Amino acid sequence: MRTGRAFLAAAALAVLTTGAAYVFGPTQVEGTAAAAKPKKETAADPEASCTADARYPKRQLRGVWIATVQNTDWPSRTGLGVDKQKAEYGKLLDAAVARNFNAVYVQVRPAADAIYKSPYEPWSRFLTGTAGKDPGWDPLPFLISEAHRRGLEFHAWFNPYRASYDADVAKLPANHPAREHPDWIVKYADRAYFNPGLPQVREHVIKVVKDVVKRYDVDGVHFDDYFYPYPSGNATFDDAAAFTKYGKGKKLAAWRRDNVNKLVAKVSEAVHETKPYVKFGISPFGIWRNKSDDPTGSDTSGMSAYDVIYADARAWIKAGTVDYVIPQLYWPRGFAAADYRALVAWWAGEVEGSGVDLYIGQALYRVGAKDEKAWQRPGELAAHLELNRKYEQVAGDVFFNAKLLLSDPLGSMGRVAKQHYARPALLPLIKGVEGAAPAKPAGVRAQGTTLSWAPSDGAHSYAVYQVPKSGPDCQSTDSRNLVAVVTSPSFAAKTPGTYLITSLDRAQHESKPVKAKVDPV
């Protein structure tokens, strides 16, 4: 989703109406919008004795994209031994945990290939350097378990339509779907794409996604921003034959959008039928439509995803065929063609009252870029999150890309962590995603500074709060007293005092607390 020649080429064309060039990424990279409600300091639960502090949200998604395409994040290069691959992945996760992140979006299907043992598509060349070559192990169980062990939700990230980085499909393994079904393929610029207009293509993508959900312990399924391809010079996406056969009187653009909408709806249905607790969401390009195209669009002048790549995020939100959206708002405050301030307000209005969660895609990869002065400000990303607090609809952020958590350009993520992620946070509860609070912990005891308790039936993790020596207990209101979310029924307290422990199911529905005390040693 966020690296490589394709997204750089698309970036140069993205601001079609102004001629300005800018980079966006991850992946190599009709109605009226409701006015966004400013986020207000809401009163606490009547049983609580404090008012929520916006600096410490009780629930907030904090995620990072881990891209495998072109070895962007993991593995760092092809041909690494298994131990080296595992160690590299662990470092990325540890960097996320150190900043109190709670979710990772790991690319498991970059281009109709697999970072796992698939019965339908060949092994990815980004593992071994050779497409179709068995790496000697199935990485996905490890990738998932290591995330879960650290308290990170794991979302399996798929690219739905990209078939190959080379238009010459003869170079692909014999069992690649582009070789087995050449009639599914449209060659565009220097790449090969599945034709979204073919029902067989939709069926194949659904089958691939459902297989992963069924066989692996994922928490979510995630699509990036690549639907119909981004513009490339004067290239034409030749789907005329499919349009003639399946268009049924629609205009070409409307038919293309309908093709994508059908896939999104069918994938959503397949995911939730297979495992009702698994979430499904998409990270669309940051501009749905501009006001110049549609009076209900955003006050921007960049590329319109609706008109150019036929991605209608508004339709998905209205139909409820996604659990969340992560619009890629990869522009700074004040950027003329696509001001972050205008876009976050627009997207907040779009999801209001829909039951669809809104997280913001943040351009960590742009920090320090020389072509835009705003990105040379170390505090630009932290300022984005500060602005997000004004909108109660914004439930978190996801950053691209993971390896930059290690280098932390300009110290930008250090600022984000200090100013916004000083405390852990529980994951947002998404409307319609199955789950229920487990029983509260039982048998809690203290041995020295270690608290332990019996595992609660249905609990996947536990939240630990420290009751302040003075002032209100805000356990039910915000996270100012949340000290840890642990995956095993024990906690090593750093200081003596009174603690509250709750049980969490895998969606992080929370039980009532149980109290425990750690005496001075």
Secondary structure, 3 states (H helix, E strand, C coil): CECCHHHHHHHHHHCCCCCCCCCCCCECCCCCCCCCCECCCCCCCCCCCCCCCCCCCCECEEEEEECCHHHCCCCCCCCCCHHHHHHHHHHHHHHHHHCCCCEEEEEEECCCCECCCCCCCCECHHHHCCCCCCCCCCHHHHHHHHHHHCCCEEEEEECCCEEECCCCHHHCCCCCHHHHCHHHEEEECCEEEECCCCHHHHHHHHHHHHHHHHHCCCCEEEECCCCCCCCCCCCCCCCHHHHHHHCCCCCHHHHHHHHHHHHHHHHHHHHHHHCCCCEEEECCECCCCECCCCCCCECCCCCCHHHHCCCCHHHHHHHCCCCEECCECCCCCCCCCCCHHHHHHHHHHHHCCCCCEEEEEECHHHCCCCCCHHHHCCCHHHHHHHHHCCECCEEEEEECCCCHHHHCHHHHHHHHHHHHCCCCCECCCCCCCCCCCCCCCEEEEEECCEEEEECCCCCCEEEEEECCCCCCCCCCCCCCCEEEEECCCEEECCCCEEEEEEEECCCCCECCCEEEEECCC
